[in-house]
């Protein structure tokens, strides 16, 4: 019975980690990692751009022949062949892909460990290792996502530019640069994963103690 109670805590941890994984996966597809505002018509048309890890979306404002305001949108999906991307974005692509795979693997280990608990298979090899492996994988996942978030935020604070192709009609550095919502989503996802680890790494110790006593 105590094992089942501890396993119920692990189910809650599993739910928390799932939310974190969904948030981080969502942040991967968002373009709003860096927000560029172009307000100097001498350098580029007025508008703004959302620079993400996997795509960049550009919004230009202009007037038509009738002096009506028009908005044009252009999105470019990044590939590994885009040599104009800075190191922070190119490395972030690899980090987020690794985090995605490690997060899935961590979820698989939790499911395996919970299965062992509910089936009454309590032992150091069948229970303790899957829980610990899951916790370690989620820590590595959190480090990958946090590194991506902080590196991009550092680039924003230091107003680092990007030499986009001329077809993008973007300056190397915008008039103003701000952090987008994707960075906040990524940081929140790591908080969820780390909160799950406090359960994942604590409960196995309790279960191991109980199994040894019995």
Number of C-alpha atoms within 10 A of each C-alpha: 8 10 19 15 11 18 22 15 16 25 17 14 21 22 15 20 26 19 16 26 25 16 20 29 19 14 24 25 13 20 22 23 27 23 23 25 18 22 15 13 9 8 15 15 17 16 20 22 23 22 23 25 28 18 18 21 18 19 17 17 13 13 10 9 6 6 8 8 10 10 11 10 12 11 15 12 12 17 13 10 7 12 13 11 18 15 11 17 19 18 15 21 20 15 18 23 16 15 24 20 12 21 26 16 16 25 21 13 21 23 18 16 26 22 14 17 20 14 10 13 15 19 16 15 9 14 23 19 15 23 28 22 18 26 25 17 22 27 20 16 28 27 16 21 26 21 18 24 22 15 17 22 18 14 17 20 12 10 15 14 16 15 14 17 13 8 6 15 13 22 20 13 17 21 14 13 22 16 21 20 15 23 25 15 22 26 21 17 27 25 17 21 25 21 15 24 25 12 19 28 18 15 21 23 15 14 22 17 11 14 14 10 7 6
